[in-house]
Amino acid sequence: MSTQAPPEELKTIKDYIRWGVSRFNQAGLYYGHGMSSALDEVVYLSLFALNLPHDFAETYFDSALTNAEKQAVHALLRRRIDERLPASYLTGEAWFAGLPFVVNENVLVPRSPIAELIEKHFAPWVEAESVENILDLCCGSGCIGIACATNFDWAYVDMVDISPQAIEVAAENIQRHQLDDRVSVIESDLFQNVPQRHYDIIVSNPPYVDAEDMADLPDEYLHEPELGLAAGDDGLDLVVPILQQARKYLTDQGVIIVEVGNSQHALQEAYPHVPFYWLDFEKGGSGIFLLTAEQLDEFDF
């Protein structure tokens, strides 16, 4: 951790935000973990260091800081620069679908566009009232499954991950959101230990980064668990077995939604006969497909 003293000229929250943005830009930091700019991250980290809410009114940004507060803000901003850690690993918290989640370096930082689908109850592809069971495959922190449980507050959710460390984080988030009665977490290699039940929705953000992209990842991504990112030469090491096994766990009217990111092209090349429905997002994002149980019956994976 940096032991540098804060610049004496900086007095207010606004001063530290201006200084932080300038230093972040100078350092060439990368923003791909839920926030899109230096300004967003500096404001987020500064307010966290000051124990202020993330929606703290800008009218108070001219407030002068105490010496202890200056030290806290400066130290956190310097860590972001010096260690290249994603902001959420510095705070231990990330937001997804409007909900807070505990995160650490054992899980990916939540950032999937799937949040938008959940908030819309997967309309128009799903009749929300008929949903009883949901499976979140490769759950990591549990953000997708817990967001599903919050938005479908009558449904049961199973969350699955192969990593014992991720399972611990997901279990902590279940407790945080008081969902023990409707959300379960299972340590499993994909469907291996999943109970023999049928789900109305299977949703997954599995590892999908191909070898070429893994070699080119910015420093910030190298702090995330490789287990949650790397998926072989073509990025399909997990997506293919998911497609091969999913039908056994879907209801006849069920759907599966899977994020494959930049491996979209490789998947289409591997299965040119399959009419994947590639979803659009108002808030940005791509590389997420939907298939129905009927389509899984029709096409050979």
C-alpha positions in Angstrom: 0.0 0.0 0.0 1.2 3.5 -0.8 2.6 5.5 2.1 2.6 8.8 0.1 1.0 11.7 1.9 -2.0 13.4 0.2 -1.2 16.6 -1.7 -1.6 19.5 0.7 -3.5 21.6 -1.8 -6.5 19.1 -1.8 -9.2 20.2 0.6 -12.6 19.1 -0.5 -14.3 16.0 -1.9 -14.4 17.7 -5.3 -10.7 18.4 -5.1 -9.9 14.7 -4.5 -12.3 13.6 -7.3 -10.6 16.0 -9.8 -7.1 14.9 -8.6 -8.1 11.2 -8.8 -9.5 11.4 -12.3 -6.3 13.1 -13.5 -4.1 10.4 -11.8 -6.2 7.5 -13.1 -6.0 8.8 -16.6 -2.3 9.4 -16.3 -1.9 5.8 -15.0 -3.9 4.3 -18.0 -6.2 2.2 -15.8 -8.7 -0.1 -17.4 -12.4 0.1 -16.7 -14.3 -3.1 -17.4 -15.8 -4.1 -14.1 -19.1 -2.4 -13.9 -17.9 1.2 -14.2 -17.0 2.8 -17.5 -14.8 5.7 -16.7 -12.2 7.2 -14.3 -14.8 9.6 -13.0 -17.2 6.8 -12.0 -14.5 4.9 -10.2 -13.0 7.9 -8.4 -16.4 9.0 -7.1 -17.3 5.5 -6.1 -14.0 4.9 -4.2 -14.0 8.4 -2.6 -17.5 8.0 -1.2 -16.7 4.5 0.0 -13.6 5.7 1.8 -15.7 8.5 3.5 -18.4 6.0 4.5 -20.9 7.9 2.4 -23.7 6.4 0.3 -23.1 5.9 -3.4 -26.0 8.4 -4.2 -24.6 11.1 -1.9 -25.7 14.5 -3.2 -23.2 16.3 -5.4 -24.1 19.6 -3.6 -22.0 18.4 -0.7 -18.9 17.7 -2.8 -17.5 21.1 -1.8 -17.3 19.9 1.8 -13.8 20.1 3.3 -12.3 16.9 4.6 -10.6 16.2 7.8 -7.0 15.0 7.8 -8.1 11.5 8.6 -10.6 11.6 5.7 -8.0 12.9 3.3 -5.7 10.0 4.2 -8.4 7.5 3.7 -9.4 8.7 0.3 -5.9 9.2 -0.9 -4.8 5.7 0.2 -7.7 4.0 -1.6 -7.2 5.9 -4.8 -3.4 5.2 -4.7 -4.1 1.5 -4.2 -6.3 1.5 -7.3 -3.4 3.0 -9.3 -0.5 1.0 -7.7 -2.1 -2.4 -7.5 -4.4 -2.3 -10.6 -7.1 -4.0 -8.5 -10.7 -3.6 -9.8 -12.5 -1.1 -7.6 -14.9 -3.7 -6.2 -12.0 -5.8 -4.8 -10.8 -2.7 -3.0 -14.3 -2.1 -1.4 -15.3 -5.8 -1.1 -18.7 -4.9 -2.7 -20.3 -4.7 -6.1 -23.7 -3.8 -7.4 -25.7 -5.9 -9.8 -29.4 -5.5 -10.8 -29.7 -2.7 -8.2 -28.5 -5.0 -5.4 -25.3 -5.0 -3.3 -23.1 -8.1 -3.3 -20.0 -9.2 -1.3 -17.1 -9.9 -3.6 -13.4 -10.8 -3.3 -10.7 -12.2 -5.5 -12.3 -15.7 -5.5 -15.1 -14.6 -7.7 -15.5 -12.4 -10.8 -16.8 -8.9 -10.3 -20.5 -8.8 -11.3 -21.0 -7.0 -14.6 -23.1 -9.1 -16.9 -25.8 -7.6 -19.1 -28.0 -10.4 -17.9 -29.0 -8.1 -15.1 -31.2 -6.2 -17.6 -33.0 -9.4 -18.5 -33.6 -10.3 -14.9 -35.1 -6.9 -14.1 -37.5 -7.4 -17.1 -38.4 -10.9 -15.9 -36.9 -12.3 -19.1 -39.9 -10.9 -21.0 -41.1 -11.6 -23.6 -39.6 -15.1 -23.7 -40.9 -16.2 -20.3 -44.3 -15.9 -18.6 -43.1 -14.7 -15.3 -46.0 -16.0 -13.3 -45.4 -19.6 -14.4 -41.8 -19.7 -13.2 -41.3 -21.9 -10.2 -37.6 -23.1 -10.4 -34.5 -21.3 -11.7 -30.9 -22.6 -12.1 -27.9 -20.3 -12.0 -25.0 -22.3 -13.5 -21.5 -21.2 -12.8 -22.8 -18.7 -10.2 -19.6 -17.2 -8.8 -20.8 -14.6 -6.3 -24.4 -15.6 -6.7 -25.4 -12.3 -8.2 -27.5 -13.7 -11.0 -29.3 -16.3 -9.0 -30.0 -13.9 -6.1 -31.2 -11.2 -8.5 -33.5 -13.8 -10.0 -34.8 -14.7 -6.6 -35.4 -11.1 -5.8 -37.3 -10.4 -9.0 -39.2 -13.7 -9.0 -40.0 -13.6 -5.3 -42.2 -16.7 -5.5 -39.6 -18.9 -7.2 -36.9 -21.3 -5.9 -33.3 -20.9 -7.2 -30.5 -23.3 -7.2 -27.0 -21.8 -7.7 -24.0 -24.0 -8.9 -20.3 -23.5 -9.0 -17.2 -25.7 -9.1 -15.2 -23.5 -6.8 -15.5 -24.0 -3.1 -14.2 -20.5 -2.5 -17.0 -19.1 -4.8 -19.5 -21.2 -3.0 -18.5 -19.5 0.3 -19.0 -16.1 -1.3 -22.4 -17.0 -2.8 -23.5 -18.4 0.6 -22.6 -15.2 2.3 -24.6 -13.2 -0.3 -27.6 -15.5 0.3 -27.4 -14.7 4.0 -27.0 -11.0 3.2 -30.2 -10.9 1.2 -32.0 -13.2 3.7 -32.9 -15.8 1.0 -32.1 -19.0 2.7 -35.6 -20.3 2.4 -35.6 -20.0 -1.4 -32.0 -20.1 -2.6 -29.6 -23.0 -2.4 -26.0 -23.2 -3.5 -24.4 -26.4 -4.7 -20.8 -27.3 -5.3 -20.8 -29.0 -8.7 -18.9 -29.4 -12.0 -21.7 -28.0 -14.2 -24.7 -30.4 -13.8 -22.8 -33.2 -12.0 -24.4 -32.6 -8.5 -27.5 -30.8 -9.6 -30.7 -32.4 -8.3 -32.9 -34.2 -10.7 -35.5 -31.5 -11.2 -36.8 -29.5 -14.1 -36.2 -25.7 -14.2 -38.2 -23.1 -16.0 -35.1 -21.0 -16.6 -31.5 -22.0 -16.7 -29.2 -19.0 -16.8 -25.4 -19.1 -17.0 -22.5 -16.7 -17.3 -19.8 -19.4 -17.5 -16.1 -19.0 -18.3 -15.9 -18.2 -22.0 -12.6 -16.3 -22.7 -10.6 -18.0 -25.4 -6.8 -18.5 -25.2 -6.0 -15.5 -27.4 -8.1 -13.1 -25.4 -6.7 -14.5 -22.1 -3.2 -13.7 -23.3 -4.3 -10.1 -23.9 -6.2 -9.3 -20.8 -5.5 -6.0 -19.0 -3.9 -6.1 -15.6 -7.2 -5.6 -13.8 -8.6 -8.9 -15.1 -5.5 -10.8 -13.9 -6.7 -10.3 -10.3 -9.8 -12.3 -11.1 -9.8 -16.1 -10.8 -8.7 -17.7 -14.0 -11.1 -20.5 -13.3 -13.9 -18.0 -13.9 -12.6 -16.7 -17.2 -10.5 -19.2 -19.2 -12.4 -21.7 -21.5 -9.9 -23.2 -23.8 -8.6 -22.3 -27.2 -12.0 -21.3 -28.6 -13.8 -20.3 -25.4 -16.3 -23.1 -25.7 -15.0 -25.6 -23.1 -18.0 -25.1 -20.8 -20.6 -23.8 -23.2 -20.7 -27.0 -25.3 -21.3 -29.4 -22.4 -23.9 -27.0 -21.0 -25.8 -27.3 -24.3 -25.3 -31.0 -24.4 -26.8 -31.6 -20.9 -29.2 -28.7 -20.4 -32.4 -30.3 -21.9 -32.5 -33.0 -19.1 -33.0 -30.2 -16.6 -35.5 -27.9 -18.4 -39.2 -28.0 -18.4 -40.9 -28.5 -21.8 -41.6 -24.8 -21.8 -38.3 -23.8 -20.3 -35.5 -21.6 -21.7 -31.8 -21.4 -21.4 -29.8 -18.2 -21.5 -26.0 -18.3 -21.7 -23.4 -15.5 -22.0 -20.5 -16.3 -24.3 -19.1 -12.9 -25.0 -16.5 -12.7 -27.7 -16.8 -16.5 -28.2 -20.1 -15.9 -30.0 -18.5 -16.2 -33.4 -16.8 -19.5 -32.4 -20.1 -20.9 -31.2 -21.9 -20.0 -34.4 -19.2 -21.6 -36.4 -19.4 -24.8 -34.4 -23.2 -25.0 -34.7 -24.1 -23.2 -38.0 -27.4 -25.1 -38.1 -28.6 -23.8 -34.8 -30.7 -20.6 -34.8 -29.3 -19.1 -31.6 -31.4 -16.1 -30.6 -28.9 -13.3 -29.7 -30.4 -10.9 -27.3 -30.3 -7.1 -27.5 -29.7 -4.8 -24.5 -30.9 -1.2 -24.0 -28.0 -0.6 -21.6 -25.3 -2.2 -23.9 -23.9 -5.6 -24.1 -23.9 -8.6 -26.5 -22.8 -12.2 -26.8 -25.8 -13.7 -24.9 -28.1 -16.3 -26.5 -31.4 -17.9 -25.7 -32.7 -21.3 -26.7 -35.9 -23.0 -25.9 -36.4 -26.6 -24.7 -38.0 -27.3 -28.0 -35.0 -26.1 -29.9 -32.7 -28.2 -27.7 -34.9 -31.2 -28.6 -34.6 -30.3 -32.3 -30.9 -29.8 -32.7 -28.0 -32.1 -32.0 -25.2 -30.8 -29.8 
